[in-house]
Amino acid sequence: MELTTVWFALIAVLWVGYFCLEGFDFGVGMLLPVLARDDTERRVMINTIGPVWDGNEVWVLVAGGATFAAFPEWYATLFSGFYLPLLLILVGLIVRGLAFEYRHKREEAEWKQRWDLAIIVGSVLPAFLWGVAFANIVAGVPIDADKEFTGSLLTLLNPFGILGGLVTLTLFLTHGAMFVALKTDGDIRHRARDLAVRVGTVAAVLAVVFLVWTQARTGTPVTAVVFAVAALALVGGLVAARAGSEGWAFVGTFVTIALAVVGLFLALFPDVMPSSTDPAFSLTTTNAAATAYTLKVMTWVAVVFTPIVLCYQAWTYWIFRKRISVHHIPAAELAGTAAP
């Protein structure tokens, strides 16, 4: 197998990890005003992702870095052409991170409400715009002979792109509700599980339409199988949630997101950014790749450090595996004097 193909696959794996892990972070943030009925429950929800949200964001940083090193032409066209939506995503992530750190610094209700709003907006923007971006990448965007994007933000906000954004938005909402149900106890656990089923039903309908549309445009027999299994996993997760099995329900949404991303990358390959202007202008794993020496060095670095990072993150999830509830929130923390 050529190293260009290896790195295309590795970048796909990084995006799978990012969407599967950061997806429930976004979902929890978006559900903050929906599931929580008071500040205690809001603290419970935030604490479910408190130990892991920043580690989950490492996946997108590594994915961006790997794209820059392995496929510099892809990186240049993507980040220049998608500058505005990527900037909005970055702003959302920054504001969201600040909110997690500063929300507890003062006890005034208005102070907390403002940071809660920052968490919500900082979760909604990336959840929607990542779907818009990836839908357009797979479908193809206007790229000229100089490998430059010739469209605008409105070019990306086409029906297929908007549908992609709605799919990721609703999938992450479902994934987040499943995670809250898995990590909490008490009334909020039951509300989260019930909401996951309702939102998940909407997500399933949107996802099926989007995957069928994608399959019709750029799919292969392999992607058809992957998309079908992804849909079945989502249905299985909803059935498990209805039955009260939060663990299997979360596995269902996790597998759904993973397979959907895998299917999109399979539909994309061997292109990395198809051109809707002229197929001859498309960026591929060949004409967008770095030198063979660069790919070789990167491969050895990945072989050494990837297992270390994976083991550390798995250890983090294992340490913070237990459920939390309102009685775990100290009175001092509710007053805004305790550490997050």
Rosetta blueprint (number, residue, H / E / L):
1 M L
2 E L
3 L H
4 T H
5 T H
6 V H
7 W H
8 F H
9 A H
10 L H
11 I H
12 A H
13 V H
14 L H
15 W H
16 V H
17 G H
18 Y H
19 F H
20 C H
21 L H
22 E H
23 G H
24 F H
25 D H
26 F H
27 G H
28 V H
29 G H
30 M H
31 L L
32 L H
33 P H
34 V H
35 L H
36 A L
37 R L
38 D L
39 D H
40 T H
41 E H
42 R H
43 R H
44 V H
45 M H
46 I H
47 N H
48 T H
49 I H
50 G L
51 P L
52 V L
53 W H
54 D H
55 G H
56 N H
57 E H
58 V H
59 W H
60 V H
61 L H
62 V H
63 A H
64 G H
65 G H
66 A H
67 T H
68 F H
69 A H
70 A H
71 F L
72 P H
73 E H
74 W H
75 Y H
76 A H
77 T H
78 L H
79 F H
80 S H
81 G H
82 F L
83 Y H
84 L H
85 P H
86 L H
87 L H
88 L H
89 I H
90 L H
91 V H
92 G H
93 L H
94 I H
95 V H
96 R H
97 G H
98 L H
99 A H
100 F H
101 E H
102 Y H
103 R H
104 H H
105 K H
106 R L
107 E L
108 E L
109 A H
110 E H
111 W H
112 K H
113 Q H
114 R H
115 W H
116 D H
117 L H
118 A H
119 I H
120 I H
121 V H
122 G H
123 S H
124 V H
125 L H
126 P H
127 A H
128 F H
129 L H
130 W H
131 G H
132 V H
133 A H
134 F H
135 A H
136 N H
137 I H
138 V H
139 A H
140 G L
141 V E
142 P L
143 I E
144 D L
145 A L
146 D L
147 K L
148 E L
149 F E
150 T L
151 G L
152 S L
153 L H
154 L H
155 T H
156 L H
157 L L
158 N L
159 P H
160 F H
161 G H
162 I H
163 L H
164 G H
165 G H
166 L H
167 V H
168 T H
169 L H
170 T H
171 L H
172 F H
173 L H
174 T H
175 H H
176 G H
177 A H
178 M H
179 F H
180 V H
181 A H
182 L H
183 K H
184 T E
185 D L
186 G L
187 D H
188 I H
189 R H
190 H H
191 R H
192 A H
193 R H
194 D H
195 L H
196 A H
197 V H
198 R H
199 V H
200 G H
201 T H
202 V H
203 A H
204 A H
205 V H
206 L H
207 A H
208 V H
209 V H
210 F H
211 L H
212 V H
213 W H
214 T H
215 Q H
216 A H
217 R H
218 T H
219 G L
220 T L
221 P H
222 V H
223 T H
224 A H
225 V H
226 V H
227 F H
228 A H
229 V H
230 A H
231 A H
232 L H
233 A H
234 L H
235 V H
236 G H
237 G H
238 L H
239 V H
240 A H
241 A H
242 R H
243 A L
244 G L
245 S L
246 E H
247 G H
248 W H
249 A H
250 F H
251 V H
252 G H
253 T H
254 F H
255 V H
256 T H
257 I H
258 A H
259 L H
260 A H
261 V H
262 V H
263 G H
264 L H
265 F H
266 L H
267 A H
268 L H
269 F L
270 P L
271 D E
272 V E
273 M E
274 P L
275 S E
276 S L
277 T L
278 D L
279 P H
280 A H
281 F H
282 S L
283 L E
284 T E
285 T L
286 T L
287 N L
288 A L
289 A L
290 A L
291 T L
292 A H
293 Y H
294 T H
295 L H
296 K H
297 V H
298 M H
299 T H
300 W H
301 V H
302 A H
303 V H
304 V H
305 F H
306 T H
307 P H
308 I H
309 V H
310 L H
311 C H
312 Y H
313 Q H
314 A H
315 W H
316 T H
317 Y H
318 W H
319 I H
320 F L
321 R L
322 K L
323 R L
324 I E
325 S L
326 V H
327 H H
328 H H
329 I L
330 P L
331 A H
332 A H
333 E H
334 L H
335 A L
336 G L
337 T L
338 A L
339 A L
340 P L
